[in-house]
Amino acid sequence: MSVRIEVLSGLGDKAPAAILVEAEGRRLLLDAGGALHPGQSMAWSDGLDVDAVLISHDHIDHIGGVSALPAELPLYCTAEVAMSLPRGREWRALPARGQCRIRGIPVTTGQAGHSLGGIWMHLGVDGGVFYSGDACLESLLFPFDDPPPARVALLDASYGLYDTPQVQCRETIAQRLTEPRVLPVPVSGRALEMALWLDEQTEWLGVTWNLDDACRESLEALLTLPRSLRRGGHDAAIRRLLDASRADSPMLWLVEDRDDDPEDWPEHRLLHTGYLTPRRQRQRTAGEVDWQRWNVHLRLAHMRTMVNRLRAARATPLFTAEVRDVSESLKRPRSLALSEEGSDAVG
Ligand SMILES: [Zn+2]
């Protein structure tokens, strides 16, 4: 059974995700990404002809293009992700982890370790097609489920060749927490795990912190969701964190990312930990804001881990300008990956 894969958007740049997979005469669209910043092209949706769309998670570069699709096009996502759809958009359930058939094509899903309710997808065609969506193997809070083998791996390579372990990122951020800071974060993603981490760090450092209503509501919502959507052992800490009384004017703020400018926070300095839009890059270059990454995507060693686990014959790095370098690196003999994995490398 032949399969045709066309990355409509997301190959060669950190661009909106839109991948067409055609198999058994059916055409599925994996993700319907919107622009991450003004001026980013949305041409992928022009003249689109597909049978259904599957959404991996609720970040704008994966879901923001839904409004450009015909309202009658069948859309599949998890219940958590559905909360971020345009009002009134009809949708059908994808399992948070499990199996289903969409237009006759077997689809397996699992938790991707990146965001609340965010999944990877595996299509049971032609030896398997795996699409990671955005994925991370280092989350303190979100589990990553092992996918079934796949001949083709479409991998989140948002970080390109970057390979710094999360523990080092956290250490660097911790060093910056003793002066007034605002940390803007996506509420369904790193906000939740950063809240847990900040609670520990600030107690240790003896500094005050607070979280805005959006982050608080997201943590409260997390406790109402099935336990299988989060790693074990955090519920008591989340409850403690939510019940604690907090300073109105704390040293540190964890806030929903609303594209704030330095002028919005005259008493604090912005510390970004995620993707920097061109505008933010300019602000960083001008010394107006700080940035230190908190890993929420696959770093290079973990892309190798994925290729090995999937036993993939072909890997396509997505969402990066470093396609060639990453591809070459994933093809090289993987002594590191072998010692990490203890399993056979696949060419
Ligand atoms: Zn994402």
Boltz pocket constraint, residues with backbone or C-beta under 6 A from the ligand:
constraints:
  - pocket:
      binder: B
      contacts: [[A, 57], [A, 59], [A, 114], [A, 115], [A, 134]]
      max_distance: 6.0
